Amino acid sequence: MKVYCTRPRCPRPENHFADLDDTETLTEIQQKYCTTCGMPLILSGRYLTIKLLGRGGFGAAFLARDRYTPSMRQCVVKQFQPAGDLTATQLATAQKLFEREAVVLEELGSQHDQIPDLFAFFALTTPSLQPGQQEKFFYLVQEFIDGENLEEELAQKGNFSESEVLEMLYSILPVLRFVHENGTIHRDIKPSNIMRRRDGKLFLLDFGAVKQVTNVASGGPAGPSTGIYSMGFAPPEQMSGGQVFPATDLYALAVTALILLTGTDPSELFDVYNNRWNWRSHVPNVSSSLADILDKMLLSAPNQRFQSAQSVLEALEAIGKPQVVPPTKVPPKPQPAPPPAPVTAQHQPSPPVVQPPPITPVVNQPAFSTLELLGGAAFSGFEAGLIAIALYSLVPSPIAALAISGVILTVLIFAQNRRWIEKIDLLIIATITLAIVLFFLRNQMMQVVVLAVAGGLVAVALTALFRLIYKLLSLLMG
């Protein structure tokens, strides 16, 4: 079993343990350590990381398995590991953000089926790579969503259609409504944080930058931002470190929609000189109804945007919910209507319908050509001669030798009939068999070759004779 080390600077993080392939050993062993850096590999006594999913500014995510579940359930292990040299204040802030994600997942994940569940949150203290020092790592374990995020989907399939973007909005806006009504703001909405599971269901991920606020339902201020955002998706109030609102998330969701529609980076869609989004020319066929809604979500001043996810949903109702067919489902092909029955006069009886007798399907094996038939006969006769010579020399009983020769010859003929061996295979097998027999019977080399060749010629002659008789009988009886 492969286990991936979670130490950030481990030079060879992949470890392979053959004993963990055994289920009993896997569930009973106390701990395993990285063979390179000595990092504990079974986190919190139960989670084994098997693959690195990605790294960010404040952590890394790993695909893991829970050894204490019957199905070895897959999950995501996120490790807090800020990159770069941070001051004590910055490090404390980053750690609070990580801990806040665990709190939000615990509060919201269990209440909404489009937010991953939290399974565990714990710290791990282990000896550092520096002698005499120790390191402390923080982990959270959450539900694994098997699928692709919208950024990956966009790169793979190309620009989204208007109906696909509407489907995304109708799916994510209720999640944001739930998040906002529960006193939080996500603050990092973007295509890579929206995951489509294999069954088509969308999930909102990565609550590491979430802000817990008060008075969210009424659109009140949310307190100062900590400066955690994704460039191009954050509105002016968030980039300046000011207050954030539900409309802050709606702005980022609208930018996400633009990216999916155009396949273009946000920096190319924003007109800095006029301080406005200039995206409609990139998607000339989008409806004015959707374009007006997105433009309102993208206004610079928060109070000019929609104030809640519910308000956006109500505005979208005028467009109507899209009918998006998942790519894995193909609509059934319409069957042509049966032709109308002929109209007959009432006094004229309908002729009886004669049903043809049922036809039994016949599976035809590919026929053997004359050359193949004679070649197979030569091979069988040749092999029969070699096998008989070898067995008569090795087996004391002539009856036993004859019986074994018959069995081997029967198997070879059956294999030829089923086309398991043919053409060049026959020559290879005959050559190998001849070499083996000659090796053991070196003193009788000439006799072995003559008898084997004679056996092949006799078989060819008999086969040709029987084939000729069969052809003549077929002509006489045909």
Protein Blocks (a to p, Z undefined) as FASTA:
>chain_A
ZZddfbfklmblbccdfklmpmklmmmpmbdcdfklopafbgghlaccfbdfbdcfkbcc
dddddfkbfklpacdddddddedjddfklmmmmmmmmmmmmmmmmmmmmmpckbccdfbd
cddddddfbehiacddddddddddddddfklmmmmnopadfklmmmmmmmmmmmmmmmmm
nopafklacfklpccdfkopacdehjllpccdehklnopaebjaehiacehjacfklmno
pacdfklmmmmmmmmmmmmmnopafklmpcfklopacfklmmmmbcfklmmmmmmmmpmb
lklmcfbfklmmmmmmmnopaddddfkbccddddddddddddddfklccddddddddddd
ddddddddfklmmmmmmmmmmmmmmmmmmmmmmmmblklmmmmmmmmmmmmmmmmmnoma
gcjlmmmmmmmmmmmmmmmmmmlmmmmmmmmmmmmmmmmmmmmmmmmmmmmmmmmmZZ
